[in-house]
Amino acid sequence: MASNAKFSEIAALAGDPSRAAMLHALMDGRALTASEMARAAGITPQTASDHLARMVAAGLLSVVKQGRHRYHRLASPVVAQMMESIMQVASASEPTRPQLTVGPRDKSLRAGRTCYDHLAGRLGVALAASLVADGYIELTDDAGLVTNDGVAFLGGIGIDMDALLARGGKRSKRVLCRPCLDWSERRPHLSGAVGAALCAHSLKNDWIRRIDDTRAVMVTPKGRRVFRDELGLHLE
């Protein structure tokens, strides 16, 4: 268990407005340069470099070097889950309004978005609910599993389940399947290795597309047909 000192350090790092903006910019799974992160936070590159160094040292970010460039990304899905949880708490603590709106105000983000490397928003929640209803996955409050029927189904739509199961058998640090409470929908979407694979497969096969300069995604006509025919989803 983390010490109180380490807990306070992580909380302080994530709680700074500039660093929070930088972490939020990485929630779509991209890797960004220090200059790009500085623009996202509205600070100077020098200040951004100091913030980034502290977050790397604390284990919130990792660095990938490619040529002369250094790219920063979230160190793990756990960091993304922490950010999503903080956003949920922050949203819930806002003053009550006549019509309570939780999560992002942008309609496209509410409809579908990436939560690090898996799908969130109404799309992500609908996919998780359908997989549960069809008996392909089982979810509790903090854990999940893929059933034998689920392994067959996911393999049937083109996801390499043999690779995922083999990776899990080698005691990978990444869990195979787990719920992630959705920031805007307040119901679970699917995270873990299976959630990431489903998101990557949907992007690769043009079932969904990223919307430029945001972590929102849109469902393509092809994706609507696949989700309807395979999962019975009738998306707006």
N, C-alpha and C positions, 0 to 999 in steps of 0.2 A: 504494500500500500504506500502511496506517495506521502511524504512527510508534509507537515503543515507549511514548511518553508518553500518546498517545491510547488505545492498547490498555490500558494500566494504569488510565487514568481510567474507561473503560467497565467493565473487570473489577471495579474497586472499587465503582462505583455499583451494579452488578447483584449484587455479593457481599454487600452489607449485608443482614442478615436482614429489616429492615423494608421496605427498597426491593424486595427479592426477593419479599416477600409482596404488595406492591402490583403489581409486574409480573405475578406469577402470577394475580392477580385479573382482569387484563385479557386473559388468554389465550383467553377465549371470544369475543373480538372486540368486546365491549361498550365503551362510553365511560362512565366513572364520574366523579362529582364528588370534590372533595378530601375531603369528609366521609365519603363512601362508602369511599374509599381508606384513610382513617384507621381506619375500623372494620375493614377487611380486614386491616390491619397491626397493629391493637391499640395504636395510638399516638394522641397528641393531634392535633387538626386543625392546630394551629400547626406541630408537628413535621412532619406530613404535607405541609403547604404548602412547607416548606423542601426536603424530599426531592423533591417533584414539580418544583419550579423547577429543581433541579439536573439532573434527568433530562430535562426539556424542553430545557435549554440544551445537553445532551450529545447530543441527537438520539434518545434512547430513546423519548420520548413526544411526542405532539402534542396541541394544545389546540383544542377546538371551542367557540366562544362561542355561546350561545343564550339570548337575553334576559339575565337577570341571572346566569345560571349559566355556569360554565366546566366543560367535560367533558374528561377526559383519556383518551387511548387509546394503544395501541402505535403508534409512528411508522410502522412498516412491517412487512410479513411477515418481513423479515430479522431483526427484533428477536424475533419469535415463534419463529423457527427457532433463534436463539441460546439462548433460554430452554429450548426443548425439548431441545437438545443438552446444556445444562448439567444438566438434570434426569436425562438418560440417564447422563452421566458420574457424577453424584452417587449415583444408584441403584446403578450397577455397583461403586462403591468402598465400599459398605457391607460390614460383616463378613459372611462367608459363613455361611449357615444351612443346615440339613439339606435344606430345600426352598426354593430360591431363587425369590423373587418379585420381579420387576422392575416398575417403573412404579407407578401408583397402586394402593392397596389396595382402594379402593372398587370393587365389582364393576360398577356402572353406568358408571364412568369407563373401566374396562377394556373393557367391551362396546362402547361408542361414545361419542365426545366430539368437541368441536371443538378444533382446534389453530389458534388465531387464527380464520381464516375458512374452514378446510377440515376435512375429516373425518378422525378418527384413531381409535385403538383397533382392536378386532377388525373393526368395521364398515368403517373406512377402509382397513385393510390388505386385507380381502376384496374391496372394490370395486376397489382398484388391481390386485390379482392377477387378478381376472376380466377387467378391461379389457386387461391385458397378454396373458392367455391367448387372448383372442378377437381379438388383433391390432389393437386399437383405439388402444393407446398402446405406446410402446417406452421402456423406462427403463434407464439405466446407473446407476452409483453416484452420479453427480452431475448428470445431465442427463436430459431426456426429450423426446419429440416425440409429436404426435398424427398418426396415419396418415390417409390419405384415407378409409379405412373408418371410422376413429374420428370424423372430422368428420361423416360421414353419420350414424353411430349417435347421437352426442351431439345432433346437430340433430334426429334423429327422436324423441328423448325430450323435446324441448322446449327445449334449451339454445340460445341465440342464438349460434351459432358464427361467423356473419358479423361480428357486433360484436366478438367476441374476436379474430378474425383481423385485422380492420381495425385494432384497437387495437395489436396486435402489429406490424403493418406500419408504424405511426407511431413505432416505436422506443420503445414504452412501457417504463418502468422495471420492469414486472412481467413475468416470464418466463411463457410460455404454459403450460408443463408441466414439472414436475420432481419427483423423489422426495424425500420427507422421512422419515428413519429414525424409525420409531415408538418412542416412549419405552417403552411396555409390551410391544409385540409384537416389537420388534427386527427388524422387516421394514418395507419402505417403504410409506407411504401416499402419496397424490397431493396435491401442493401446486401452487402457481402459479395462474394465472388460471383454468385449467380446473378445478382442484381447488376453488377458491373458488366458481366458477359451479355446480358439481355440488352443493356443500353448500347454497348459497342456493336452488337450484332444488328440492332435496329438502325444505327447510323450507317454501318457498312452497307446494308442492303437497301438504303434509301427509304426505310419505313418512317423515319423521322429525319429532320434537318435542323441544324443549329441556326438560330437567328443571329445575324451579325452583331458583334459588340455587346452581347448579353448571354446569360446562360439559359435563356429560354429556348425551347425547341418547338417545332411545328410538326404535326403529323401529315405526311404526304398522302395523296389519293391511294397510292399503292399500300401504304401503311394502314390506312383505314380499312382497306379490303382484308389485309392479313389479320389485323386485330379483330375484325368482325367475324371472319370465317373461322379463325383458329381459337379465339377466346370469347366470342360472342359480345364484343364491345361495340357499342354504337356511340362513337365519340361525336361531340358537338362540332 
